[in-house]
Amino acid sequence: MEKAKSIQLTNEIKCRIARDIKIAKLKAAQDKKGRRYGDYGLEEFQPSTVTRLLIHIDCSRSHARKALAAAWKWGRTAIDDMPPNPMKEIETEPRRSRVDVYVTDEEYEAMYAFVDSYWKAMMEFAYICRARRSELQNMTRDQLLESGVQLKRGKGSWGEITTWTPRLQQALKTLDEYNSGMEFDYVFGTQNTYKGKGVRPMAGVRVGKSTLDTQWQNLKKKQRKPE
């Protein structure tokens, strides 16, 4: 009876991890004896067990930690006789200190020459206006004033206006030409071209953070790849 109950609890918590947290690698990881962690009973997940799992897991440890913590938090409120949360006894990994990297003129020019007009315009706005990604991501047409580009600064900073310069005006002209003259509500909304597979995103809508990050990282990898 107890064994059957343990199996039932284990299956429920695994379903929770797979469905809501979506980290299948947690279950597929194996211990030194070749046993899958997905076959462990909940009562076997002691702090030492989780520590070994985080070492063997083939994905981000922080994602794995969050997945397990979230699953156990849910289990403690939804399942009777749920074992204690082992994550509470495991110290979090210290954050790596941020390292500022200075982009040289040569590096900027090399990347600028490599990317298409959409990214050229974004690079110029980011550089000249000292804009963060999120500020470009959220920039709308009403921020393009006659006197200059109005930035709505994040993180508690004051907003400011960057006066139009020939270089900044050329960047906007380049972007508008790229979009065939169409002026979308979001200045740097989803590009008016589509090269990927699947559902075509609507041009001009606010582009997501992960989409911008992924596309930019892919561009950097292609630019660095030798001919």
N, C-alpha and C positions, 0 to 999 in steps of 0.2 A: 504494500500500500504506500509506504513512504517512498519507495523507489519510483513508483508510478507518479506520485505527486511531484517528485523532483524532476522527472522527465517532462511533465506538463509545464512546470514553471520555466524550465530551461527552454522549451520550445516557444513559449509565449515571449520570453525576453529576447530570444533570437529573432523572432518575427518582428519585434519592435525595432531592433537594431537594423535589420535588413530593409524594413519598409520605411521607417521614418528617418533613420540616420544614414542609410544607404552606404555602408562600408562593408562590403562583402569580404574584403581582405582580412577583416578581423576574424572571421570564422575559418578562413582558409589557412591562416598562419599555423605553423606546426612547432611543437616543442622539440627538445633534443631527441626524444624517443620516436619522433615522427607522428605523434598524435596531434590531431587537429584541435585547436582551441575551441572550435565550434562544437566539438563533441564533449566538452567539459560540462559537468553539472554546475549549477549556479553556486552551490556550496563550496565548490573547489576553487572559485575565484577569490583567492586571498591576495593581499597586497603584493606578496612576493610573486604570485602567479601573474598578476597584471604587469608587474615590472618586467618579467621575462617576455611577456607578450609584446610590450612596447619596444623591446629590443629586436624582436624577430619580425615585427610587422613591416610589410612592404608598402608603406604609405606614410603620410605625414603623421608624426607622433602626436602632434597637437590635435589633429582631426580625430585620431583614434581615442585619445583621452576624452575629448568632448563627446564622442559617440558613446563610450562606456558610461561616462558620468550621466549623460542624459537618459540612457536606457535604464540605469539603476534608479535614478530619481523618479522616473515614471513607474518602475516596478514597485518601489516602496509605497506608492500611493494607490496602485491598482491591483496588487497581488497580495494575498494573505501570506504570512510567514516568509516574506521576502528576506533573504540574507542581508546583512549590513553592507553598505556601499564601500567596497575596498578602495575606491578612488580617494576617499577622505584622508587616508593614511599615506598617500603618495604625494611627495612634494612636487610642485610644478617646476618645470624646467625654466631656468632664468632666461630672460629675454636677451638676445644679442644686442649689444650696443650698436646704434646706428652709425654707419660710416658714410660720410658725405663724399661724393665723387664729383670732381670738377670735370666738366665736358670741355675739351679744348675746341678751338675754332676749327681745326682740321677735322676733328671727329664730327662736329656739327655739320660742316660743309659736305663731308662724305655721306652722311645719312640723308641730308637734304637733297643731294643729287640722286639718291637711290629711290626715295619714296615718291608716290604719286601726288597730285595737286592737293588732295584732301589733307594729307599729312604734312605737306609743305606749309599750308596755311595754318594748321594747328601748331606746328613747330614755331612759326613766326609769332603767332599770338602768345604762345607760352613764353617765348624768350623775351619779346619786347614788353609785354604787359606783366611779366613775372607771375604768370598765372599757374595755379595748380591744376592738375587733371580734373578734379571735381568742379572747379570754377569754369573750365572750358566745357565740360560735360553739361553743365546747367545754364550756360550762357544762352540768352534769348535775344531776338532781334531788337527788342526795346532797349537793350543795353548798348546798342550801337548808336550813340548820340552824335549830333552835329559837331560837338566839341571834342569827341573822342570816344574811347571804349570804356564803359563803366563796368568795373569789376565788383561783384558782390562777394567780398572776402569771407572765407569760412574761418572756423576756429576762433571766433570772437574778435577778429581783426576788423578795422574800419574799412569801408568800401572806398574806392578811389577811381579817378578817371585818368586814363592814359591818352594823351593828346595824339591825334592822328599824325602819322609821319608818312612820307612817301612809301616806305617799306611796309608799314602796316596797312596802308590803303591797297598796295599791290597784293598783299596776302589775301585781303577780303575779295578783291577782284578775281584772283586766282581761284578761290573757293567758289564764287558765283559762276564762273565759267565752267568749272568742274561739274556744277549742278545744273548746267544748261540754262542759267539765268533764273532758276527757281529759288525763291527766298523762303526757306523753311522757318518755322517759329524758333526752333533750336538751331543756332548758328552752326554747331558741329554735330547735328543730328546724324542718324544713320545715313551712310553714303548713298548717293543716287545711282549706285551700280551694285551688281550682285554677281559674285564669282563662285560662291560656294554651293553646296548641295542643300536639299531640304526646302523648307518653307521660306519664301523670299520675304525679308523684313520690309516694312513700309518705310520708304525714304523720308528722312527729315524728323523722325520721332527721336525722342531722347535716347541716346545710346547708353548702354549699361556699362558699369565699371569693369566687370570681368571681360566684356567684349572688347573694350578699348585696350585693356591690359594684355589680353591674349593676342590681339592683332599686332600690337606694338612689339611684343616679345618675338612674335614670328617674323616680323620685318627685320628686327635686329639680327636674328639668327641667319636669315637669308643674306643680309648685307655682309655678314662676317664670313659666310661660306666662300671658300676660294673657287675661282672659276674652274 
